Amino acid sequence: MFARWIVARRPVSFRAWRGVVVVLPLSLALSCRNATRGDPQQDIRASIEIHGSLKRTFETRHDGLRRELARLVGEQATPSQMTSNTGTIVGSEPGIGPIGVGPPRERNAATGMIDAIPDALCRSLQRRFRDAYPESVARIADASGHAAWWRLLDAHVAEITAYRNAVFRPECDFGLRFTHGLLLDATVFDRPLVGNRLLALSAIRGVVEDRVADAIGELGAMFRAIEFTAGANHMTARVAAARMRSEALRVVAFLAESPFARDADLQAVHALLARHIGAMPAESGAWRGERAIGLHAYEMARAGQWLSLLPHGEFSDIRSTGIESFGDGVLRHVDDDEWCYLRIMRDLVDLARRPYHERRARLDAIRGELDEPMTGGGRPVVAKRLLDDVEWIQRAFAREQAMVDGWRLAFTIATGNAAPADPVNPATGRPFAMRVQADHVTVWDIDLPEDAVDRDAMGRDTTAMMRWFRVSEPIRVRRIAARRPSTVSSRSGWTDRP
């Protein structure tokens, strides 16, 4: 699903294959390449724009599929409908069919983020962050190591200021072209990823230099960018937002333990977290966008172009066993395959409204469905490829939401506000483990009780991608002076571990 693949030539027909298809993985490693300046994929995207109409799909005689398509049309959920509901921004390709009118440029946070961090700077910062940005905030703040990071901030004051101002614009429209399907240019989401890291460095510097109020301001801008990114109705954007939020919470942790953080600062962070959680867009929007991209992929399969979307290794395997027979098999069962996919996607959209622990049974069942023969024969080959990353993405979202809820709970108690009687971890379905002492609140047992190695439905190790969403240390927040009791709380359900 999320391991996107880009072909370096026009889509390949099952019956018209010639030569070798060169493919490059997109996945979450976005490249910051501007689509209007030498993007080799522009011609390819133009050639597949027509598939956004789903012309071949709407010609199906499959009753269940026809009913589901009618429902999606009513929800404005087809690729062309979702594209027409978005605007156009810098970086979108001109002259490739109609697109909706977005917000004015001066009101659009997306255009502001793109303008604030030009292409060359974005690529440069990505390389630097990839090579040197540590997962530990303490390593950044350490006196022996922060000088280089502070120099980076000093060199880009104008860009950071422009980015900060951009994220507080009233609207955000990334101008996504769902009619490009799996080749949709998602590199625009590099800007908030890079911009938020600059803000994180600025916030850490503020804490180190006893400018905690400034650091909280940077956190507010980070959360605002996260909300806009999460609301883009695209799964790459939602995963990027989850990673950005996990990095923002590392800054929150550093601030919460700082000797420079005053009671008013802790109260401000609590208010900031509460506002952010209330403003976070629903996860279901990302699954709706993913479904639109899946619909486009099936239209390409019906046009005989499914092979052009496969990674090179799988293409080579198919080539050795027979491209013709594989293509015929996909086309023969495409109605049942797409019907299977859309039923599962409907459930995933609905499940997004529930906490992870209530999703588990259905997610386990989905894994089985993708390996079972379909009613009309064959297996859902396309559906399994499109849904290959569902499990690890669901776990990533679960861990990230548990982190956010754990931090809100700790700050709620530490600042003397009323907390739920039995605060439940949305990932596990069990109460958070907590200890409330005279001067600190500690929350733990946040992560999922799973093996150290995560794998997706195709058996690939996803541990490296999951590292941003793991919670290895307890959450700890100092209690404000006015709320410190003389004894440790023994409230029911709270524990004295660890």
C-alpha positions in Angstrom: 0.0 0.0 0.0 2.4 2.6 1.2 5.5 1.3 -0.5 5.0 3.4 -3.6 6.8 2.5 -6.8 7.7 4.8 -9.7 8.4 3.6 -13.2 11.0 5.4 -15.2 9.0 5.1 -18.5 5.4 4.9 -19.6 3.1 2.3 -18.0 3.7 -1.1 -19.4 0.9 -3.3 -20.8 0.7 -7.0 -20.0 0.5 -7.6 -23.8 2.9 -4.9 -25.0 5.9 -5.3 -22.7 9.3 -4.5 -24.2 12.7 -4.3 -22.6 13.4 -3.8 -18.9 11.3 -1.6 -16.6 13.4 0.5 -14.2 11.6 1.2 -10.9 12.5 3.3 -8.0 11.0 3.0 -4.5 9.2 6.1 -3.1 7.9 4.8 0.2 8.3 7.2 3.1 11.8 8.4 1.8 10.5 11.4 0.0 12.8 13.2 -2.4 11.9 16.9 -2.3 11.8 16.9 -6.1 9.6 19.7 -7.5 7.2 18.3 -10.1 7.4 21.4 -12.3 11.2 21.4 -12.6 12.6 18.5 -14.4 10.5 15.8 -12.8 10.9 12.7 -15.1 7.5 11.4 -13.8 5.5 14.3 -15.2 4.8 12.7 -18.6 3.9 9.4 -16.9 1.5 11.2 -14.6 -0.1 13.0 -17.6 -0.6 9.6 -19.4 -2.4 8.0 -16.4 -4.5 11.0 -15.5 -7.3 9.6 -17.7 -7.6 6.5 -15.4 -8.9 8.8 -12.6 -12.3 8.7 -14.3 -12.6 4.9 -13.6 -14.2 4.4 -17.0 -13.5 0.7 -17.2 -14.3 0.1 -13.6 -17.8 1.6 -14.0 -18.5 -0.8 -16.9 -18.3 -3.8 -14.5 -21.3 -6.2 -14.3 -20.3 -7.3 -10.8 -23.4 -6.5 -8.6 -21.6 -6.0 -5.4 -18.9 -3.9 -7.0 -21.5 -1.7 -8.7 -23.3 -1.0 -5.5 -20.1 -0.1 -3.7 -19.0 2.2 -6.5 -22.4 4.0 -6.4 -21.9 4.5 -2.6 -18.5 5.9 -3.2 -19.7 8.3 -5.8 -22.3 9.5 -3.3 -19.6 10.1 -0.8 -17.4 12.1 -3.3 -14.7 9.5 -2.8 -13.5 8.6 -6.4 -10.1 9.8 -7.6 -11.6 12.5 -9.8 -14.0 13.7 -7.1 -11.3 13.9 -4.5 -9.0 15.8 -6.9 -11.7 18.2 -7.9 -12.2 19.0 -4.2 -8.6 20.2 -3.8 -6.8 23.2 -5.2 -3.6 23.7 -7.1 -0.4 24.9 -5.6 3.3 25.4 -6.5 4.6 22.0 -7.6 1.4 20.8 -9.3 1.5 20.0 -13.0 -0.3 22.5 -15.2 -2.5 21.5 -18.0 -3.4 18.0 -17.0 -7.1 18.2 -16.7 -9.4 20.2 -14.4 -8.6 20.8 -10.8 -10.6 22.6 -8.1 -9.9 26.1 -6.9 -8.0 26.1 -3.6 -7.7 28.9 -1.1 -5.9 32.1 -2.1 -2.1 31.7 -2.0 -1.7 34.2 0.9 -4.1 32.1 3.0 -2.7 28.7 2.1 -0.2 27.2 4.6 0.9 24.7 2.0 2.2 27.3 -0.4 3.8 29.1 2.5 5.7 26.0 3.6 6.9 25.4 0.0 8.1 29.0 -0.4 9.8 29.0 3.0 12.0 26.0 2.3 13.1 26.0 -1.4 14.0 22.7 -3.1 17.7 22.9 -2.8 17.6 23.7 0.9 15.1 21.0 1.5 17.3 18.4 -0.1 20.4 19.7 1.8 18.6 19.6 5.1 17.2 16.1 4.4 20.7 14.8 3.8 22.0 16.5 7.0 19.2 15.2 9.1 19.5 11.7 7.7 23.2 11.5 8.5 23.3 13.3 11.8 19.9 14.1 13.4 19.8 12.0 16.6 16.7 10.4 18.1 17.7 11.6 21.5 16.9 15.2 22.3 19.5 15.1 25.1 22.3 14.5 22.5 21.2 17.6 20.6 21.0 19.7 23.8 24.3 18.5 25.2 26.8 21.3 25.6 29.5 19.4 23.6 27.2 18.7 20.7 24.8 21.5 20.2 27.1 24.1 18.7 26.7 22.8 15.2 22.9 22.7 15.5 22.8 26.2 16.8 24.9 27.3 13.8 22.4 25.7 11.5 19.6 27.6 13.1 21.5 30.9 12.9 22.1 30.3 9.2 18.4 29.9 8.5 16.6 32.4 10.6 14.7 33.8 7.7 13.5 30.4 6.5 12.4 29.3 9.9 10.5 32.6 10.4 8.8 32.2 7.1 7.9 28.6 7.8 6.6 29.5 11.3 4.4 32.2 9.8 3.2 29.9 7.1 1.8 27.2 9.4 -0.4 29.8 11.1 -2.2 30.7 7.9 -5.9 29.9 8.2 -6.2 27.2 5.5 -4.1 24.4 4.0 -4.5 22.7 0.6 -1.6 20.6 -0.7 -3.3 20.3 -4.2 -3.1 16.6 -4.3 -3.9 14.9 -7.6 -5.6 11.6 -6.7 -6.1 11.0 -10.4 -2.3 10.2 -10.5 -3.0 7.2 -8.3 0.1 5.5 -6.9 2.3 8.1 -8.8 0.7 11.0 -7.0 3.6 13.4 -6.1 3.7 13.3 -2.3 7.1 15.0 -2.1 5.3 18.2 -0.9 5.2 16.6 2.6 8.9 16.8 2.9 8.4 20.5 3.7 6.6 20.0 7.0 9.0 17.1 7.9 12.0 19.3 7.4 10.4 22.5 8.7 9.3 20.9 11.9 12.8 19.6 12.6 14.1 23.1 12.4 11.4 24.2 14.8 12.3 21.3 17.1 15.9 22.4 17.2 14.8 26.0 17.9 12.5 24.8 20.7 15.3 22.7 22.2 17.6 25.7 22.1 15.0 27.8 23.8 14.8 25.4 26.7 18.6 25.2 27.0 18.9 29.0 27.0 16.0 29.5 29.5 13.6 30.8 26.9 10.9 28.3 27.6 8.1 30.5 26.5 9.8 30.7 23.0 10.1 26.9 23.0 6.4 26.5 23.7 5.7 28.9 20.8 7.7 26.6 18.5 5.8 23.6 19.8 2.6 25.3 18.9 3.8 25.9 15.4 4.9 22.3 15.2 1.5 21.0 16.2 -0.2 23.3 13.8 1.9 21.9 10.9 1.1 18.4 12.1 -2.6 19.1 12.0 -2.4 20.4 8.5 -0.3 17.5 7.3 -2.6 14.9 8.9 -5.6 16.5 7.2 -4.3 16.1 3.7 -6.3 12.9 3.1 -3.2 11.0 2.0 -1.6 8.1 3.9 2.0 9.2 3.3 0.9 12.5 4.8 -0.7 10.8 7.8 2.4 8.7 8.4 4.6 11.8 8.1 2.3 13.6 10.6 2.6 10.7 13.1 6.4 10.8 12.9 6.4 14.6 13.3 4.2 14.3 16.3 6.4 11.6 17.9 9.4 14.0 17.4 7.4 16.9 18.9 6.6 14.8 22.0 10.4 14.2 22.5 10.7 18.0 22.7 7.7 18.0 25.2 9.6 15.4 27.3 12.7 17.5 27.3 10.8 20.6 28.4 8.8 18.8 31.1 12.0 17.8 32.9 13.9 21.1 32.4 14.8 23.1 35.6 13.9 26.2 33.6 10.2 25.2 33.1 8.0 27.2 35.4 4.6 26.2 36.6 3.0 28.6 34.1 5.0 26.9 31.3 3.7 23.4 32.3 0.2 24.8 32.3 0.7 26.3 28.8 2.0 22.9 27.5 -1.1 21.2 28.9 -3.4 23.7 27.2 -1.4 23.2 24.0 -1.7 19.4 24.0 -5.4 19.7 24.8 -6.0 22.1 21.9 -3.9 20.0 19.5 -5.7 16.7 20.3 -9.0 18.4 19.7 -7.9 19.9 16.4 -6.3 16.7 15.0 -8.2 15.6 11.8 -9.8 12.2 11.8 -7.7 9.3 10.7 -10.5 8.1 8.4 -9.6 10.8 5.9 -6.3 9.2 5.1 -8.0 5.8 4.5 -10.4 7.5 2.1 -7.5 8.9 0.2 -5.8 5.6 0.1 -9.0 4.0 -1.2 -9.1 6.5 -4.1 -5.6 5.7 -5.0 -6.5 2.0 -4.9 -9.4 2.6 -7.3 -7.0 4.2 -9.7 -4.6 1.2 -9.4 -7.5 -1.2 -10.3 -8.4 1.0 -13.3 -4.7 0.7 -14.4 -5.0 -3.1 -14.0 -8.1 -3.2 -16.1 -6.1 -1.2 -18.8 -3.4 -3.9 -18.7 -0.9 -1.7 -16.8 -0.6 -3.3 -13.4 2.9 -4.6 -13.9 4.2 -1.0 -14.2 3.3 -0.4 -10.5 5.3 -3.4 -9.2 8.7 -3.2 -7.5 11.6 -4.5 -9.7 12.1 -7.7 -7.7 8.5 -8.8 -8.1 8.5 -7.8 -11.7 11.5 -10.0 -12.3 9.9 -13.0 -10.5 6.7 -12.6 -12.7 8.9 -12.3 -15.8 10.5 -15.6 -15.0 7.2 -17.4 -14.6 5.4 -15.8 -17.5 4.1 -12.2 -17.9 1.3 -13.2 -20.2 -0.3 -15.8 -17.8 0.1 -13.4 -14.8 -1.6 -10.6 -16.6 -4.4 -12.8 -17.9 -5.0 -14.0 -14.3 -5.2 -10.5 -12.9 -7.7 -9.4 -15.6 -9.8 -12.6 -15.2 -10.4 -12.0 -11.5 -10.1 -8.2 -11.3 -13.8 -7.7 -10.4 -13.7 -10.1 -7.4 -10.2 -8.8 -6.5 -11.5 -5.2 -6.4 -14.7 -6.2 -4.6 -12.5 -7.8 -1.9 -10.4 -4.7 -1.7 -13.3 -2.2 -1.4 -15.0 -4.3 1.3 -11.8 -4.3 3.4 -11.2 -0.6 2.8 -14.8 0.2 3.9 -14.0 -1.6 7.1 -10.7 0.2 7.5 -12.4 3.6 7.1 -14.9 2.6 9.8 -12.3 1.1 12.1 -10.4 4.4 12.1 -13.0 5.8 14.4 -12.2 3.2 17.1 -9.2 2.8 19.3 -6.6 0.2 18.2 -7.5 -2.4 20.7 -11.0 -2.6 19.3 -9.6 -3.0 15.7 -7.4 -6.0 16.4 -10.0 -8.8 15.7 -11.0 -7.3 12.3 -7.3 -6.6 11.4 -6.5 -10.3 12.1 -9.4 -11.4 9.9 -8.3 -9.1 7.0 -4.9 -10.9 7.0 -6.7 -14.2 6.5 -9.0 -12.9 3.8 -6.1 -11.7 1.7 -4.6 -15.2 1.6 -7.9 -17.1 0.9 -9.2 -18.0 -2.6 -12.0 -15.8 -3.8 -15.5 -17.0 -4.7 -14.8 -16.8 -8.4 -11.4 -18.5 -8.1 -8.0 -17.0 -7.9 -6.6 -14.9 -5.0 -6.8 -11.2 -4.5 -3.3 -10.4 -5.9 -3.9 -6.7 -6.4 -5.7 -6.2 -3.0 -2.8 -7.9 -1.2 -0.3 -5.7 -2.8 -2.3 -2.5 -2.1 -2.9 -3.6 1.5 0.5 -5.0 2.3 1.4 -2.4 5.0 -1.9 -2.1 6.8 -0.7 -3.9 9.9 2.4 -2.0 10.7 0.8 1.4 9.9 -2.0 0.5 12.3 0.5 -0.3 15.0 2.4 2.9 14.3 -0.8 5.0 14.6 -1.7 3.0 17.8 1.7 3.7 19.5 1.7 7.3 18.5 -1.9 7.9 19.8 -1.0 6.2 23.0 2.0 8.5 23.4 -0.1 11.6 22.9 -2.8 10.4 25.3 -0.2 9.4 27.9 1.4 12.9 27.8 -2.0 14.6 28.0 -2.8 12.4 31.1 0.5 13.2 32.8 0.1 17.0 32.2 -3.5 16.9 33.3 -2.6 15.5 36.6 0.6 17.4 37.1 -1.2 20.7 36.5 -4.1 19.9 38.9 -6.8 19.3 36.4 -9.4 16.6 36.7 -8.3 13.3 35.1 -10.5 10.3 34.1 -11.2 7.8 36.8 -9.8 4.9 34.7 -7.7 6.4 31.9 -7.4 3.7 29.2 -4.5 3.2 26.8 -6.1 3.3 23.4 -3.4 0.9 22.0 -3.8 -1.9 24.6 -7.3 -1.3 26.1 -5.8 -1.5 29.6 -5.5 1.4 32.0 -2.3 3.4 31.9 0.1 2.5 34.6 0.7 5.6 36.7 2.4 6.8 39.9 1.5 10.2 41.3 4.2 11.4 43.7 4.4 14.7 45.6 6.6 16.3 43.0 6.1 14.2 39.8 3.6 12.2 37.8 4.9 9.2 35.9 3.0 7.2 33.3 4.2 4.0 31.6 3.1 0.8 29.9 2.4 2.8 26.8 3.8 0.6 24.0 2.2 -2.4 22.5 3.3 -5.8 24.0 4.7 -7.1 20.7 7.9 -8.6 19.4 10.9 -6.3 18.8 10.7 -7.0 15.1 7.7 -5.7 13.1 6.9 -7.2 9.7 4.3 -6.3 7.1 2.0 -8.6 5.3 4.6 -9.3 2.7 7.1 -10.4 5.4 9.3 -7.4 5.1 11.0 -6.1 8.3 9.6 -2.7 9.3 11.5 -2.3 12.5 13.5 0.7 11.2 10.4 2.6 10.2 8.8 1.7 13.5 11.6 3.1 15.7 10.0 6.6 15.7 6.9 5.2 17.3 8.4 3.0 20.0 8.1 4.1 23.7 11.0 2.9 25.8 11.0 5.4 28.6 8.2 6.3 31.1 6.5 9.7 30.7 7.5 12.0 33.6 6.2 15.5 34.4 6.9 17.7 37.3 3.8 18.7 39.3 3.2 22.4 39.7 3.9 23.7 43.2 0.3 24.7 44.0 -0.9 21.2 43.4 1.6 19.1 45.3 0.0 17.1 48.2 1.9 16.0 51.2 1.5 12.3 50.4 1.5 10.1 47.3 -1.9 9.5 45.8 -3.4 6.0 46.3 -6.3 6.5 43.9 -7.9 3.3 42.8 -6.3 1.7 39.7 -3.0 3.6 40.2 0.1 1.6 40.9 3.4 2.3 42.7 5.4 0.7 39.8 8.1 1.0 38.7 
